[in-house]
Amino acid sequence: MRLGLTCPSFTWPGGDAAIAGRFADVARGADEAGLHSLWVMDHFFQIPNFGTAEEPMLEAYGTLSYAAALTSRVRLGALVTGAVYRAPGLLVKQVSTLDALSGGRAVLGLGAAWHEEEAHGLGLPFPPLVERFERLEETLRIAKQMWSEQDGPYEGRHYRLSRTLNSPQARPPILIGGSGEKKTLRLVAEYADACNLLHGADVTHKLGVLRAHCERLGRPYEEIEKTLHLRIPDGQSVGESVQVCGELASEGIDHVIAAVPDASSGSALAHLAALAEQISGIIPAGR
C-alpha cells in the first residue's frame, strides 16, 4: 500500500512571508519521508472545509513546479485540476512541462470543478454541470491525443485544436477525482490510470461500480490504481492510522492520500514517515 500527502492549507505560523519556507519543508519532508506522492489543490480561494475564502491559496501548477525543484523522487499532482479552468492544450503543456522538469514525476489529476464562488470571483469559466462533464471528457481525449504520436487536429463540441503538437513529449498517468457512478467512474474506466475517492464513500460499492464499467468497456479493472483522500486528525496515533489504512486496503484501496492539520510540522512528517513504512507491506484486496 502506498501513502501520499495532500497540502490543502497554506495558513501556517508566520503569515504570507513564511509560505515559501513552510511549503519547502512540506515538499522536502514528503520526499525524505518516503511518501509516494505529494498533491496540492487546484483552487484559487481557500475552500470552506479548510478555512475562509480570504486565507492563502497558491496556484497549483506554480506550486508543483516549485516542489519539483525541491524534491527528487515523490510524484507530483493536483488533487484535482478543474478541467474548465484552463484551455486543455495549455493544461497538457503545463503538466508535460512539470513532467519534464521533475524527471517524469507528474500526474494529471482531473475533475469537473465545483467551487462556483472562486470561478465567478476571478472570472473563470464555470458552465452548468452537464457541460462541465462534457468539457472534462474532451480534455481527457485531448490529453490522450497530445500524449501520443498523433499531432493532428482535434474537433470536439467545445474545443477545437488545429494541431495537437506536444514537445517535449510526455505520458503522465491520469487520475480522475470523484465518485459519481454514471459519469465520473465511467470516465475513470475509459480514460484514467487512477481514481480518487473521498473518505466516507462506500468504497466497496463504488469500486464495484467501477469494476462493472470496466467490464462493459473491456478494460482490465486491475490496471486502475484506487486512491482515497483521508484526513488524519490531530492526536491520532500511528497505530490508529495504520488500522484505518489496513481497513481501506481490505476494501481495495491501493494508495491513501492523507491530509494533516499542519503538513510542515516535524511531528506530522514523522507520523507520515512511520505510517508509510508500516503500511508498505500491506497488499490491498484485489492485488
Sequence and secondary structure as in RCSB ss.txt:
>XXXX:A:sequence
MRLGLTCPSFTWPGGDAAIAGRFADVARGADEAGLHSLWVMDHFFQIPNFGTAEEPMLEAYGTLSYAAALTSRVR
LGALVTGAVYRAPGLLVKQVSTLDALSGGRAVLGLGAAWHEEEAHGLGLPFPPLVERFERLEETLRIAKQMWSEQ
DGPYEGRHYRLSRTLNSPQARPPILIGGSGEKKTLRLVAEYADACNLLHGADVTHKLGVLRAHCERLGRPYEEIE
KTLHLRIPDGQSVGESVQVCGELASEGIDHVIAAVPDASSGSALAHLAALAEQISGIIPAGR
>XXXX:A:secstr
 EEEEEE     TT GGGHHHHHHHHHHHHHHTT SEEEE   SS  TTTS TTS    HHHHHHHHHHH SSSE
EEETTEETTSS HHHHHHHHHHHHHHTTS EEEEEE    HHHHHHHT     HHHHHHHHHHHHHHHHHHTSS 
 S EE SS EES    SS     EEEE   TTTHHHHHHHH SEEEEETTS HHHHHHHHHHHHHHHT  GGGSE
EEEEEE  TT  HHHHHHHHHHHHHTT  EEEEE S TTSHHHHHHHHHHHHHHTT   TT 
